[in-house]
Amino acid sequence: MVYIDEYKKKLVPAEVAVKCVSSGDTVDYGFFNGKPVVCDIALAGRASELRDVSIYTAVTVPPVPEVIKYPESFRYMDWQWSKLTRIMHSQFEVAYYSPILYHRAPFAYRYLLNQDAGEKLNKGYRSVNYDKPESGKTKWISIVRVAPMDKSGFFNLGPQNSETSAKIEGADCVIVEVVKNMPICLGGSEEAVHISRVDYIVEAPDDHGCFATPDIPPSEIDQKIAAQTKNYEQRFLSPF
């Protein structure tokens, strides 16, 4: 593989990769199953060293992020709440709602958060210290889960790739967490990130997979609705 040497140079333990995060920085986690797990644990392990780190994601799925255990160090912002996020907020008050139109997320990353569009609409806007120039420059870090690298040096971003490419473009530091069984999403546009755009590679353990909601047996009402639908299809949609 042409890119194997570069891969080996960028491959580090999660604890090393997250050392790029400093107090006051903004960290973007992947959405849905793009949320890192190994790097999240490593970042939580630095809680005593960090303060005012803003973490953004959307539709948080299990496992529960470790960083929420340290609210004095990390502020966890979810742009589109899941059931887990609601539980985190209602029972532990550790998650905050930062609303966004989901389909506008790529635009927000590219044109509102990634250029000098005014004092508050730039890379530092989402930082806790955005209005404190004396705090110094803050960084934007992107940490996302991906599929293993292919022979051309690309990491597929999986089925949650809607805004990920735009998020990576604007970041000062990019960390990918490789998950062996991440589903491959095709498209030919923004479904993958090349190794040349990645700063650190972290490999998740082989037993790490993607969260999938458990199957729920259909209720009696569900079965009646399904039967009505089947009858309708047979009566009106059959070609014979």
C-alpha positions in Angstrom: 0.0 0.0 0.0 1.4 3.3 -1.1 0.4 5.2 2.0 1.3 2.6 4.6 4.5 4.5 5.8 2.5 7.7 6.3 -0.1 5.7 8.2 2.5 4.3 10.5 3.9 7.7 11.2 0.5 9.1 12.1 -0.6 6.1 14.1 -0.5 6.9 17.9 -2.3 5.9 21.1 -5.4 7.9 21.9 -3.7 9.4 24.9 -1.0 10.9 22.6 -3.5 12.1 20.0 -5.7 14.1 22.4 -2.6 16.0 23.8 -3.4 18.5 21.0 -6.4 19.7 23.0 -5.8 22.7 25.2 -8.0 24.6 27.7 -10.5 26.8 25.9 -10.4 24.8 22.6 -13.4 23.6 20.6 -13.6 19.9 19.9 -16.0 18.5 17.3 -17.0 14.9 17.8 -18.5 13.0 14.9 -22.3 12.8 14.8 -24.2 9.6 15.5 -21.8 6.6 15.3 -19.1 9.0 14.3 -18.7 10.0 17.9 -15.3 8.8 19.1 -15.1 6.3 22.0 -11.4 5.6 22.6 -10.4 9.2 22.1 -13.3 10.3 24.3 -12.0 8.2 27.2 -8.5 9.5 26.7 -9.7 13.1 26.6 -11.7 12.6 29.8 -8.5 11.2 31.4 -7.0 14.7 30.9 -9.8 16.4 32.9 -7.5 17.6 35.7 -5.3 19.4 33.1 -8.1 21.1 31.1 -10.7 23.7 31.6 -13.4 25.3 29.4 -13.2 22.8 26.5 -16.3 23.0 24.3 -17.3 19.7 22.8 -19.9 19.7 20.0 -21.7 16.7 18.4 -25.2 15.7 17.3 -27.5 12.8 18.1 -25.4 11.2 20.8 -25.6 7.4 20.8 -24.2 4.9 23.3 -21.8 4.5 24.9 -22.3 7.5 27.2 -19.5 10.0 26.6 -16.9 9.9 29.4 -16.3 13.7 29.2 -19.7 14.5 30.7 -18.4 13.2 34.0 -16.2 16.3 34.3 -18.4 19.4 33.7 -15.7 21.6 35.3 -13.5 20.8 32.3 -15.8 20.0 29.4 -19.0 21.6 28.1 -21.0 19.1 26.1 -23.1 20.6 23.3 -25.5 18.5 21.2 -27.0 20.1 18.1 -29.7 17.5 17.6 -30.7 15.6 20.7 -31.2 11.9 20.9 -32.9 9.9 23.7 -29.6 9.5 25.4 -28.9 13.2 25.3 -32.2 13.9 26.9 -31.4 11.5 29.7 -28.0 13.1 30.2 -29.6 16.5 30.5 -32.7 15.7 32.6 -30.9 13.4 35.1 -27.4 14.8 35.3 -27.7 18.3 33.7 -24.5 17.8 31.8 -25.6 18.3 28.2 -26.6 21.5 26.5 -28.8 22.1 23.5 -27.2 24.2 20.7 -29.9 24.2 18.0 -29.0 24.0 14.3 -30.9 23.1 11.1 -29.3 19.7 10.4 -29.1 20.2 6.6 -27.3 23.5 7.2 -24.5 22.1 9.2 -22.0 21.9 6.2 -22.8 25.5 5.4 -22.3 26.6 9.0 -18.9 24.9 9.2 -17.7 26.3 5.9 -19.1 29.8 5.8 -19.9 30.8 9.4 -17.4 29.1 11.5 -14.4 28.8 9.2 -13.9 32.4 8.0 -13.6 35.9 9.4 -17.2 36.9 9.1 -17.2 39.2 12.0 -15.9 39.2 15.6 -18.1 36.3 16.7 -18.5 34.3 13.5 -15.1 32.7 13.2 -13.2 29.8 14.5 -13.3 30.9 18.1 -17.0 31.6 18.2 -17.9 28.3 19.8 -15.2 28.5 22.4 -16.1 29.3 26.0 -13.5 32.1 25.8 -14.7 33.6 22.5 -15.2 37.0 24.0 -12.0 37.0 26.0 -9.1 38.1 23.7 -6.8 38.0 26.7 -7.2 34.2 26.9 -5.2 33.7 23.7 -5.8 31.8 20.5 -8.0 28.7 20.7 -7.9 25.7 18.4 -10.5 23.8 16.6 -10.0 20.0 16.8 -12.1 17.4 14.9 -12.3 13.8 16.2 -14.3 11.3 14.2 -14.7 7.6 13.8 -13.9 6.2 10.3 -13.6 2.9 8.4 -10.1 1.5 7.8 -8.0 3.2 5.1 -8.3 1.9 1.6 -5.4 1.4 -0.9 -5.8 5.0 -2.1 -5.3 6.5 1.3 -8.9 7.3 2.0 -10.8 6.7 5.3 -14.6 6.3 4.6 -16.6 8.4 7.0 -19.4 5.9 7.3 -23.2 6.4 7.1 -23.0 9.6 9.3 -21.0 11.5 6.8 -23.4 14.3 6.1 -21.4 17.2 7.6 -18.1 15.5 8.5 -16.1 16.5 5.5 -17.0 20.2 6.1 -16.1 19.9 9.7 -12.7 18.4 8.9 -11.9 21.1 6.4 -12.0 23.9 9.0 -10.3 22.1 11.8 -6.8 23.0 13.0 -6.2 19.4 14.0 -7.9 16.2 12.7 -7.9 12.9 14.6 -9.5 9.8 13.1 -10.5 6.8 15.2 -10.5 3.7 13.0 -13.3 1.2 13.6 -12.8 -2.1 11.6 -16.5 -2.8 11.0 -17.6 0.8 10.2 -20.1 0.5 7.3 -18.8 1.9 4.0 -20.9 4.7 2.5 -20.5 5.4 -1.2 -21.2 8.6 -3.0 -18.2 10.0 -4.7 -18.2 13.4 -3.1 -17.8 13.9 0.6 -17.9 10.4 2.0 -14.2 10.0 2.8 -11.1 11.9 4.1 -7.6 11.4 2.7 -4.8 10.6 5.0 -3.0 13.8 3.9 -5.7 15.8 5.8 -5.3 13.7 8.9 -2.9 14.6 11.8 -3.4 11.6 14.1 -4.7 8.1 13.6 -6.0 6.0 16.5 -7.1 2.4 16.1 -10.1 1.2 18.1 -10.0 -2.3 19.6 -11.3 -5.0 17.3 -14.4 -5.6 19.5 -15.5 -1.9 19.1 -18.5 -1.7 16.8 -21.2 0.7 15.9 -24.3 1.2 18.0 -27.6 -0.2 16.6 -31.0 0.2 18.3 -32.4 -3.1 19.5 -35.2 -4.7 17.5 -38.6 -4.0 19.1 -41.3 -6.6 18.6 -44.3 -5.2 16.8 -47.4 -4.5 18.9 -50.9 -5.7 18.1 -51.7 -2.2 16.6 -48.5 -2.3 14.5 -49.5 -5.7 13.1 -53.0 -4.4 12.3 -51.6 -1.4 10.4 -49.2 -3.6 8.5 -52.1 -5.9 7.5 -54.1 -2.9 6.3 -51.1 -1.7 4.2 -50.7 -5.2 2.7 -54.4 -5.3 1.8 -54.2 -1.9 0.2 -51.2 -2.9 -1.9 -52.9 -6.1 -3.1 -56.1 -4.2 -4.0 -54.8 -1.1 -5.7 -51.1 -1.5 -6.5 -51.0 -4.9 -8.0 -50.4 -4.9 -11.8 -52.9 -7.7 -12.3 
